[in-house]
Amino acid sequence: MKALVAALVLAVSTCAFGQADEVAHPDARVEQRLKTLGEELRCLVCQNQTIAESNAPLALDLRNQIREQVAQGRSDKQIRAYMVARYGDFVLYRPPFKATTVFLWLGPFVLLAIGIGTMVVIVRRRRLAPSGEPAPPPRRAQIAALLEGGESAPPRAARRKPGRD
């Protein structure tokens, strides 16, 4: 039974090494095109890195796909079109301006305008609000008495129950 479990664990652990590796003997021309294209394409796992920078398994697979397509004689434009067809405009670091990407292009400016508008409203409200004016004299006497510990209950007018006038 122990031998069966050990064989099963060994078989499952070999799946971790199933990831394709980079090409051992790269062609300099192919690698230069790969680097150029890799800097234009976003890693879908990392999202903040290009596939040229990323070490994610998907980025490695995408680099190998680009190598294969370069070996097949496809142009850079065809390879970009293939990636966009497969993964959408999000894969491009500089997506085109069109209806589906309008939020990517205009979103930051809209958020900036909302932030500036909110700031202007808050500043205007603070300027119009009373700026620490002292309490009127009768109220000032009540506050002083409360602070000194003399009068603990509010005046009779303030003790009226709601609804009774």
C-alpha positions, 0 to 999 in steps of 0.5 A: 500500500505504501509503495502504491501511495509513493508511486502516486505521489511521484506521478503527480509531482512530475506534473509540476515539471510539465511546463515548457522551457525557453528555447535552449539555443535561440536565434538572435533575429527571432529573439529580437522580434520576440523581445519587441513583440513581448514588450507590446503585449501584457501578461494576462496573469501579472497584468502589470508586466509585459510578457517579456518581463514576466516569469509566469507560466502563461507568459512563457507559453505566449513567448513560445507561441510567438517564437513558433509564429516567427518560425512560420514566417508570420509578420509582427502585425499578424502575430499581434492580430492573432494575440488580440483575436485570442485574448482581446484588446486587453493583451495590448499595452497600447490598446486601440481607441474604439468603443470597447476600450473607451473606458481604458482611455477616458476612465482616468480623466473622468476619475480625475475630473470627479476628484477635482469636482469633489474637492471643489465642493468640499472646499466651498462648503468649508468656506461657507460654514461658520468658522468657530463663532463663539456661543451667544452669551446665555448659552455661554453661561450654561456651558461655563456652569456645566464645566464648573460642575454647578448646574447639571440639568438643562434649563426648563425650556430645553426639558420639554417633551417633544410634541407638547407646545 
